[in-house]
């Protein structure tokens, strides 16, 4: 019995040590909170197919950024464009943010792209906003792909610790 307990303790200590080391490993490889490439059952049920495709393809702009982080932003900001809140489909919210990924005009001016190649970049188009969010996150520090770097980039996206935590929680749920 004592060998079993000792084995469990050693295993737990080893896992904790690995998790601490992996805090600086690429996020896709980081310990028990791994963010995988394949969408979870929840992701396939909760995210509209068009949005899921956009999230997954937008990471081509930042190869180390898991698609599920973009999906986490989309969930928190606008429920993947389904929210009827001010600013999601037109106008602006109380802070001046626009579109399904909730870009401020100044941030959009810097990072917004015409990803659907229709001749105009607009934060109200998910096809433009999602790749623009990937571009911003990469420029704001997500490029190395480690959890601290992605947390830093998410904090630049929205300056609130609760936001970073909530976004990463959804990202984890959306990964299988």
C-alpha positions as CSV (number, residue, x, y, z in Angstrom):
1,X,0.0,0.0,0.0
2,X,2.8,2.5,0.9
3,X,4.5,1.8,-2.5
4,X,1.2,2.8,-4.3
5,X,0.9,6.0,-2.3
6,X,4.6,6.8,-2.9
7,X,4.1,6.2,-6.7
8,X,1.1,8.5,-6.8
9,X,3.0,11.2,-4.9
10,X,6.0,10.9,-7.2
11,X,3.8,11.0,-10.3
12,X,2.0,14.1,-9.0
13,X,5.2,15.9,-8.3
14,X,6.5,14.9,-11.7
15,X,3.4,16.2,-13.4
16,X,3.6,19.5,-11.5
17,X,7.2,19.9,-12.5
18,X,6.4,19.2,-16.1
19,X,3.5,21.7,-16.0
20,X,5.9,24.4,-14.6
21,X,8.4,23.7,-17.3
22,X,5.8,23.7,-20.0
23,X,4.6,27.1,-19.0
24,X,7.2,28.3,-21.4
25,X,6.8,25.6,-24.0
26,X,4.6,26.2,-27.0
27,X,1.0,26.3,-25.9
28,X,0.0,23.4,-28.1
29,X,2.4,21.2,-26.1
30,X,1.7,22.6,-22.6
31,X,0.9,20.0,-20.0
32,X,-2.6,18.8,-19.1
33,X,-4.2,22.0,-20.5
34,X,-3.1,21.2,-24.0
35,X,-4.9,23.0,-26.8
36,X,-5.3,20.6,-29.6
37,X,-5.9,21.2,-33.3
38,X,-9.2,19.3,-33.5
39,X,-12.4,21.0,-32.3
40,X,-14.0,19.4,-29.3
41,X,-17.6,18.2,-29.4
42,X,-18.6,21.4,-27.6
43,X,-16.8,23.5,-30.3
44,X,-18.6,21.7,-33.1
45,X,-22.0,22.2,-31.4
46,X,-21.5,25.8,-30.2
47,X,-19.5,27.5,-33.0
48,X,-21.3,28.2,-36.3
49,X,-19.5,26.2,-39.0
50,X,-18.5,29.3,-40.9
51,X,-16.9,30.8,-37.8
52,X,-15.2,27.6,-37.0
53,X,-13.6,27.5,-40.4
54,X,-12.5,31.1,-40.1
55,X,-11.0,30.5,-36.7
56,X,-9.1,27.5,-37.9
57,X,-7.8,29.2,-41.1
58,X,-6.9,32.5,-39.5
59,X,-4.0,31.0,-37.5
60,X,-2.1,30.8,-40.8
61,X,-1.3,34.5,-40.0
62,X,0.3,33.4,-36.7
63,X,1.3,29.7,-36.8
64,X,1.9,29.4,-33.1
65,X,-1.5,30.8,-32.1
66,X,-4.1,28.0,-31.5
67,X,-7.3,28.5,-33.4
68,X,-9.2,27.9,-30.2
69,X,-7.8,31.2,-28.7
70,X,-9.5,33.1,-31.5
71,X,-12.7,31.1,-30.9
72,X,-12.4,32.0,-27.2
73,X,-12.3,35.7,-28.1
74,X,-15.2,35.2,-30.5
75,X,-17.3,33.5,-27.7
76,X,-16.5,36.1,-25.1
77,X,-16.9,39.2,-27.4
78,X,-20.0,38.3,-29.3
79,X,-21.0,34.6,-29.0
80,X,-19.5,34.1,-32.4
81,X,-21.4,37.0,-34.0
82,X,-24.7,35.9,-32.6
83,X,-25.1,38.5,-29.9
84,X,-27.5,41.4,-30.6
85,X,-25.5,43.8,-28.4
86,X,-24.6,47.2,-29.7
87,X,-21.6,47.2,-31.9
88,X,-21.7,43.6,-33.0
89,X,-23.5,44.1,-36.3
90,X,-23.5,47.9,-36.6
91,X,-22.6,50.9,-34.6
92,X,-20.4,50.6,-31.6
93,X,-20.7,49.4,-28.0
94,X,-20.2,51.7,-25.0
95,X,-16.4,51.5,-25.3
96,X,-16.5,52.2,-29.1
97,X,-15.7,48.6,-30.1
98,X,-17.2,47.2,-33.3
99,X,-17.8,43.8,-35.0
100,X,-17.9,40.2,-33.8
101,X,-14.3,40.5,-32.5
102,X,-15.0,43.9,-30.9
103,X,-12.2,46.1,-32.4
104,X,-11.7,49.7,-31.3
105,X,-11.4,52.0,-34.4
106,X,-7.7,52.8,-33.6
107,X,-6.8,49.1,-33.2
108,X,-8.7,48.2,-36.4
109,X,-6.9,51.0,-38.3
110,X,-3.6,49.3,-37.3
111,X,-4.4,45.6,-37.6
112,X,-7.5,45.4,-39.8
113,X,-7.2,43.4,-43.1
114,X,-9.4,42.7,-46.1
115,X,-9.0,38.9,-45.6
116,X,-12.0,38.1,-47.8
117,X,-10.5,40.2,-50.7
118,X,-13.8,42.0,-51.4
119,X,-12.1,45.4,-51.6
120,X,-12.9,46.6,-48.1
121,X,-11.8,45.7,-44.6
122,X,-14.5,46.0,-42.1
123,X,-14.6,44.9,-38.4
124,X,-18.3,43.8,-39.0
125,X,-17.2,41.0,-41.3
126,X,-16.1,37.9,-39.5
127,X,-14.1,37.0,-42.5
128,X,-12.0,40.2,-42.0
129,X,-12.2,40.5,-38.2
130,X,-11.0,37.0,-37.2
131,X,-7.8,37.1,-39.3
132,X,-7.3,40.7,-38.0
133,X,-7.5,39.4,-34.5
134,X,-4.9,36.8,-35.3
135,X,-2.7,39.5,-36.8
136,X,-3.0,41.6,-33.7
137,X,-2.4,38.8,-31.2
138,X,0.7,37.8,-33.1
139,X,2.0,41.3,-33.2
140,X,1.3,41.8,-29.5
141,X,3.5,38.8,-28.5
142,X,1.7,35.6,-29.3
143,X,4.3,34.6,-31.9
144,X,6.4,32.4,-29.6
145,X,3.3,30.5,-28.8
146,X,3.9,30.0,-25.1
147,X,1.2,30.4,-22.5
148,X,2.7,33.6,-21.0
149,X,3.1,35.1,-24.4
150,X,-0.5,34.3,-25.4
151,X,-1.7,35.6,-22.1
152,X,0.2,38.9,-22.7
153,X,-1.2,39.2,-26.2
154,X,-4.8,38.6,-24.9
155,X,-4.2,41.2,-22.2
156,X,-3.2,43.7,-25.0
157,X,-6.5,42.7,-26.8
158,X,-8.5,43.5,-23.7
159,X,-6.8,44.9,-20.6
160,X,-8.5,42.7,-18.0
161,X,-7.3,39.6,-16.3
162,X,-10.8,38.2,-16.1
163,X,-11.0,38.5,-19.9
164,X,-7.8,36.6,-20.4
165,X,-8.9,33.9,-18.0
166,X,-12.3,33.6,-19.6
167,X,-11.0,33.5,-23.1
168,X,-8.4,30.8,-22.3
169,X,-11.1,28.8,-20.5
170,X,-13.2,28.8,-23.7
171,X,-10.1,28.0,-25.7
172,X,-9.5,25.0,-23.5
173,X,-13.2,23.8,-23.8
174,X,-13.1,24.2,-27.6
175,X,-10.0,22.0,-27.9
176,X,-10.3,18.2,-27.8
